[in-house]
Amino acid sequence: MLVVNTSATLPAAVNGRVGGERVVVHFSTRGEDGRWAVELRAPGASGAGVPRPGGPAGCVVRLPGGRELVLEEPLGGGLSAGPDQGAVPGTASPAGPAGSPLAPAAGARLWWARVPERVPELLRRYGRPIRYAYTERDQPLSAYQTVFAVRAPDGSGSAEMPSAARPFTAALVAELVSRGVQFAPLSLDTGVASAEAHEPPYPERFAVPSTTAWLVNAARAAGGRVVAVGTTAVRALESAADADGVVRPAAGWTDLVVTPRRGVRVVDGLLTGLHEPEASHLLMLEAVAGREALRRGYEAALERRYLWHEFGDVHLILPDEERNTPDCSSN
């Protein structure tokens, strides 16, 4: 069984100005009170944004069409989950920013901002996909959508593409189904990652429907293998599982960080891209496959010059006892 994330990618980057300074606003996460977590970046020579200090509180950012947003307070979520610290427990709380998993903390690069108009409409009219310096050019939003993407009625979605599913095509899905592979959908709306600082993931909105919970539990009871397509699918599915690995329907916010110490309770394998050495996602990969298998897999990827990041290659990671090394397969 393959568990897939159906969250659609938003055109989450919008040009703006702070006084006379040009900025790029990355819209990351919608709070329950209508505010959005945003990141301000400076335009880069390559067309991608470069780091820029956020704030201060009260800062007004002028947006296209005469609109404005106002930065109100920094956003927390710098969750600490090193190899010896275990996991931060997952939640399914419907709470909003104040007193929730997204409570403010001083010094964060992301800020809660008040926006006078529905952000999805603003993004549809003026937005473009977020891109970073390792990409060579702008691409249309369709290049950032996976075959599993489903547009949400309220316009919510992911600030960045759940990219592990990008190599899938409709033809490939049909072929896998014809061979007896089941697909189970869930959603997790990704926020804006820190391409430079490699911060641990902060809380994100997710939903595991009852049909997916039933399918996963049935597959496990029958001795089947549950493979998550992407780290986002792992985070959502593990957030909906109890200590015995039974998955229950869940929706809300999750602050779960999967580490080797916490381990995985439901997922038997992971299809994912290649992550840089400082990336917090590597802790999740190690939790699935073990450190030695992960090391051998990355050595093979470097030797064969596989590609990193959203438009790079993906590889299948299985536990050490089932395979001697993770597979790396080209897009």
C-alpha positions in Angstrom: 0.0 0.0 0.0 1.1 3.5 -0.8 0.0 6.4 1.4 0.0 9.7 -0.5 -0.4 13.4 0.4 -3.2 15.1 -1.7 -2.4 18.6 -0.6 -2.1 20.9 -3.6 0.8 23.4 -3.9 -0.1 27.1 -3.7 1.4 30.0 -5.6 2.7 31.2 -2.3 5.3 33.8 -3.3 4.1 37.4 -3.8 6.1 40.5 -4.5 5.8 43.3 -1.9 7.5 46.4 -0.5 8.5 47.5 2.9 9.0 51.3 2.5 11.2 51.6 -0.5 12.6 48.1 -0.2 11.5 45.3 -2.5 10.7 42.0 -0.7 9.2 38.6 -1.6 6.4 37.4 0.8 6.2 33.7 1.3 2.7 32.7 2.6 3.3 29.7 4.8 0.5 28.6 7.1 -3.1 29.8 7.8 -4.0 30.1 11.5 -7.5 29.5 12.9 -8.0 33.2 13.6 -7.5 34.2 9.9 -3.9 35.4 10.2 -1.2 33.8 8.1 2.4 32.9 9.0 4.6 34.6 6.5 8.3 34.8 5.7 9.9 37.9 4.1 12.8 37.4 1.8 14.9 39.7 -0.3 14.8 39.3 -4.1 17.9 37.4 -5.3 19.9 37.8 -8.5 18.9 34.3 -9.7 15.2 35.1 -9.2 14.9 33.2 -6.0 14.6 34.9 -2.6 17.5 35.2 -0.2 17.3 35.4 3.6 16.2 38.6 5.2 15.4 39.5 8.8 11.7 39.5 9.7 9.8 42.1 11.7 9.5 44.3 13.5 6.0 44.1 14.9 3.8 46.6 13.2 5.8 46.5 10.0 3.5 47.2 7.0 4.2 45.3 3.7 2.5 46.7 0.6 1.2 44.1 -1.7 -0.1 44.2 -5.4 -3.5 45.8 -6.0 -3.2 48.3 -3.2 -3.4 45.6 -0.5 -1.3 45.5 2.7 -0.3 43.0 5.4 0.9 43.9 8.9 3.4 41.8 10.8 2.0 41.3 14.3 4.2 38.8 16.2 6.9 36.2 15.5 5.8 32.6 15.2 7.3 29.8 17.2 7.7 26.2 16.2 11.5 25.8 16.4 11.0 22.3 17.8 14.0 20.7 19.3 14.3 17.0 18.3 17.9 15.9 18.1 18.9 12.2 18.0 19.1 12.1 21.8 16.0 14.1 22.5 13.2 11.9 21.1 10.1 13.2 19.5 7.8 16.0 20.3 4.4 14.4 20.8 2.0 14.7 17.9 -1.3 16.5 18.4 -4.6 16.7 16.6 -5.7 20.0 18.2 -7.9 22.3 16.2 -6.5 25.2 18.2 -5.2 28.4 16.5 -2.1 30.5 17.0 -2.5 31.8 20.5 -2.0 29.0 23.0 -1.6 26.4 20.3 1.2 24.5 18.7 1.9 27.7 16.7 2.3 29.9 19.7 4.7 32.9 19.2 8.3 32.9 20.1 10.8 35.8 19.8 13.4 35.7 17.1 11.6 33.5 14.6 12.0 34.0 10.9 8.3 33.5 10.4 5.7 36.1 11.5 2.0 36.1 12.0 0.5 38.7 9.7 -2.9 40.3 9.4 -4.1 40.3 5.8 -7.3 42.3 4.9 -8.3 39.9 2.1 -8.7 36.2 1.7 -5.2 35.0 1.0 -6.1 32.2 -1.5 -7.7 34.9 -3.8 -4.6 37.1 -3.5 -2.3 34.1 -4.3 -4.4 33.1 -7.3 -4.2 36.6 -8.8 -0.6 37.7 -7.9 1.3 34.6 -6.6 3.8 32.3 -8.1 5.4 29.1 -6.7 8.2 29.5 -4.1 11.6 28.6 -5.6 15.1 28.6 -4.2 18.5 29.3 -5.6 19.2 25.7 -6.7 16.5 26.0 -9.4 17.6 27.6 -12.7 14.3 29.3 -13.7 10.7 30.0 -12.8 8.3 27.3 -13.7 4.5 27.3 -13.9 2.4 26.2 -10.9 1.5 23.0 -12.8 5.2 21.9 -12.5 4.8 22.0 -8.7 1.7 19.9 -8.5 1.7 16.1 -8.0 -0.7 13.8 -9.7 -2.4 13.3 -6.3 -3.1 17.0 -5.7 -6.7 17.9 -4.8 -7.7 21.5 -4.6 -9.3 22.2 -1.3 -12.7 24.0 -1.3 -11.4 26.7 1.1 -8.3 27.4 -1.0 -5.8 26.0 1.5 -2.8 23.9 0.5 0.9 23.6 0.7 3.4 26.4 0.5 5.9 24.0 -1.0 5.3 20.9 -3.1 5.1 17.5 -1.4 7.8 16.6 -3.9 8.3 12.8 -3.2 5.2 12.2 -5.3 6.3 14.3 -8.2 7.6 11.4 -10.4 4.2 9.7 -10.3 2.1 10.0 -13.4 -1.5 8.9 -14.1 -0.1 6.1 -16.3 2.2 4.9 -13.5 -0.6 5.0 -10.9 -2.9 3.0 -13.3 -0.1 0.4 -13.8 0.5 0.0 -10.0 -3.2 -0.4 -9.4 -3.4 -3.0 -12.1 -0.7 -4.9 -10.2 -2.7 -4.8 -7.0 -1.1 -1.8 -5.3 -3.5 0.1 -3.1 -3.4 3.9 -2.6 -4.6 5.6 0.6 -4.9 9.4 0.6 -4.3 11.9 3.4 -3.4 15.5 3.6 -0.7 17.6 5.3 -0.3 21.2 4.3 3.4 22.0 4.2 4.7 25.3 5.4 7.7 27.3 4.3 10.9 25.3 4.9 14.2 26.9 5.9 16.5 26.1 3.0 19.5 27.7 4.8 19.0 26.9 8.5 17.6 23.4 8.2 15.2 23.9 11.2 13.2 21.1 12.5 9.6 21.1 11.1 7.1 23.3 13.0 3.4 22.3 13.5 1.4 21.8 10.3 -2.2 21.1 9.5 -3.1 17.5 8.6 -6.1 15.2 8.1 -6.3 11.4 8.0 -9.8 10.4 6.8 -11.6 7.4 8.2 -11.3 5.5 4.9 -7.5 5.8 5.0 -7.3 4.7 8.6 -9.4 1.6 7.8 -7.3 0.8 4.7 -4.0 1.1 6.5 -5.2 -1.0 9.5 -6.6 -3.7 7.2 -3.3 -3.8 5.2 -1.3 -4.2 8.3 -3.6 -6.9 9.7 -3.2 -8.8 6.5 0.6 -8.7 6.7 0.9 -6.1 4.0 3.5 -3.3 3.8 2.6 0.3 4.2 4.9 2.7 2.3 4.6 6.4 2.7 5.2 8.6 -0.3 7.1 11.5 1.3 8.0 12.6 4.7 4.8 14.6 4.9 2.8 11.4 4.6 4.9 9.8 7.4 4.3 12.8 9.7 0.5 12.8 9.1 0.0 9.0 9.4 2.2 8.6 12.5 0.4 11.5 14.1 -2.9 9.5 13.7 -1.5 6.3 15.2 -1.7 5.2 18.8 1.1 3.5 20.7 0.2 0.1 19.2 0.3 1.3 15.6 -3.5 1.5 15.2 -4.5 4.4 12.9 -7.5 6.4 13.8 -9.2 9.3 11.9 -7.6 12.5 12.9 -7.5 16.2 11.8 -6.0 19.4 13.2 -2.4 20.4 13.9 0.5 18.0 14.4 3.8 18.9 16.0 5.2 15.3 15.7 8.9 15.1 14.8 9.9 11.5 13.9 13.3 10.5 15.2 15.2 7.3 15.6 14.4 7.3 19.4 10.7 7.7 18.8 10.7 5.3 15.8 7.8 4.6 13.5 4.7 2.7 14.5 2.8 2.3 11.2 5.1 3.0 8.2 7.1 0.1 6.8 8.9 2.0 4.1 9.4 5.5 2.7 9.7 6.9 -0.8 11.5 10.2 -0.6 13.9 12.6 -2.2 17.5 13.1 -1.2 18.1 15.5 1.7 21.2 17.5 2.6 23.3 16.4 5.5 22.0 19.1 7.9 18.3 18.4 7.1 16.1 17.4 10.0 14.3 14.9 7.7 17.3 12.6 7.9 16.2 11.7 11.4 12.9 10.4 10.0 14.8 8.4 7.3 17.0 6.9 10.0 14.0 6.0 12.0 12.7 3.9 9.1 15.9 2.3 7.7 18.6 2.6 10.3 21.8 4.7 10.1 24.0 2.2 8.3 21.5 1.5 5.5 20.9 5.2 5.1 24.7 5.9 4.9 25.1 3.3 2.2 22.2 4.6 0.2 23.5 8.2 0.3 27.0 7.0 -0.7 25.5 5.3 -3.7 23.5 8.4 -4.6 26.7 10.6 -4.5 28.6 8.1 -6.5 26.0 7.9 -9.2 25.4 11.7 -9.1 21.7 11.6 -8.3 19.9 14.9 -8.0 18.7 16.6 -4.8 15.7 18.7 -3.9 12.2 19.0 -5.3 13.0 18.2 -8.9 15.7 15.6 -8.1 15.6 11.8 -7.8 13.6 9.8 -5.3 14.6 6.6 -3.5 12.8 3.8 -1.7 13.9 3.3 1.9 13.0 0.0 3.7 14.0 -1.3 7.1 17.5 -2.8 7.4 16.2 -6.2 8.2 14.3 -6.4 4.9 16.9 -4.9 2.5 20.6 -4.4 3.0 20.5 -0.9 1.5 17.8 1.6 0.4 17.1 1.6 -3.3 17.7 4.8 -5.3 15.7 5.1 -8.4 15.8 7.9 -11.0 12.8 10.1 -11.9 
